[in-house]
Amino acid sequence: SPPAPAAPATQAAAPVDASLTPFQQAVERDLRGHSIIGPRLVELRWTAPGRVEARMREFPMAQMPPMARAAFEKRMVGYLNDARTAHPVEGEVAIVFVDAGTGETMATITP
């Protein structure tokens, strides 16, 4: 019998670098698949096993209303905690949001 059709993806899955650790792959999938972050993501740079720099374009974090920013940061902490629970990693875990144009750090999210 023919194979069953694949279930439709709920979001476009961007390719993830197979040389990354399972923790790093999980975080990259979350960031690349995020409806707001994904399209504005210029580059992800791993500066430590659990610390990634997300270089963003047109992502004015300073203009986020406080409630929106708190919800956004809570979601990012959730991504980090879920990835760390599924794939333990040594040391600090963090997402550092950097403005790709200026190189300025906009926020450092840690659980």
C-alpha positions in Angstrom: 0.0 0.0 0.0 1.2 3.6 -0.6 2.7 5.5 2.3 0.4 7.7 4.3 0.6 11.4 3.3 2.8 13.5 5.6 0.9 15.7 8.1 1.1 19.4 7.0 3.6 21.4 8.9 2.2 24.0 11.2 5.1 26.3 10.4 7.9 26.2 7.9 10.8 24.3 9.4 14.0 26.0 8.6 17.0 23.7 8.1 19.1 23.3 11.3 22.8 22.7 11.3 23.4 19.0 12.1 26.8 19.8 13.6 25.0 21.7 16.5 24.2 19.9 19.8 20.7 18.7 20.3 20.2 21.6 22.7 21.4 24.1 20.1 19.2 22.5 17.4 16.1 22.8 19.7 16.7 26.5 20.4 17.4 27.3 16.7 14.2 25.5 15.7 12.2 27.5 18.2 13.7 30.8 17.1 13.6 30.2 13.4 10.0 28.9 13.6 8.8 31.9 15.7 6.3 34.0 13.7 7.9 37.3 14.7 11.6 36.4 15.2 12.0 34.0 12.3 11.5 36.5 9.5 13.7 39.1 11.2 16.6 36.8 12.1 19.8 37.6 10.2 22.1 35.1 12.0 22.4 32.8 15.0 25.9 32.7 16.6 26.7 30.2 19.3 29.2 31.9 21.6 29.1 29.1 24.2 27.4 25.6 24.4 24.2 27.2 25.9 24.5 30.9 24.8 23.3 32.1 21.4 23.5 35.5 19.8 20.4 36.2 17.7 21.3 39.0 15.3 18.0 40.7 14.3 17.0 43.3 11.7 14.0 45.6 12.2 13.3 44.2 15.7 12.9 47.3 18.0 12.8 45.6 21.4 13.0 49.0 23.1 9.6 50.0 21.6 7.8 46.9 22.9 5.1 47.8 25.5 6.1 46.4 28.9 3.4 43.7 28.9 4.3 42.5 25.4 8.0 42.5 26.3 7.3 40.5 29.5 5.3 37.9 27.6 8.0 37.7 24.9 10.7 37.2 27.5 8.7 34.6 29.3 8.3 32.7 26.0 12.0 32.8 25.3 12.7 31.5 28.8 10.3 28.7 28.1 12.2 27.8 24.9 15.5 27.7 26.9 14.0 25.7 29.7 12.3 23.2 27.4 15.5 22.7 25.4 17.6 22.3 28.6 15.2 19.8 30.1 15.2 17.7 26.9 18.9 18.1 26.2 20.9 19.0 29.3 23.8 21.5 28.6 26.6 22.6 30.9 26.8 26.2 32.1 24.7 29.2 31.4 21.9 29.2 28.9 20.9 32.5 27.3 19.6 34.2 24.2 21.3 37.5 23.5 19.3 39.7 21.0 21.6 41.9 19.0 20.6 44.6 16.5 22.3 43.4 13.2 22.7 46.9 12.0 24.3 48.5 15.0 25.7 45.5 16.9 24.0 46.8 20.0 22.8 44.2 22.5 19.0 44.8 22.9 18.4 42.1 25.6 19.9 39.1 27.3 17.3 36.5 28.2 18.3 33.9 30.8 16.0 31.5 32.8 
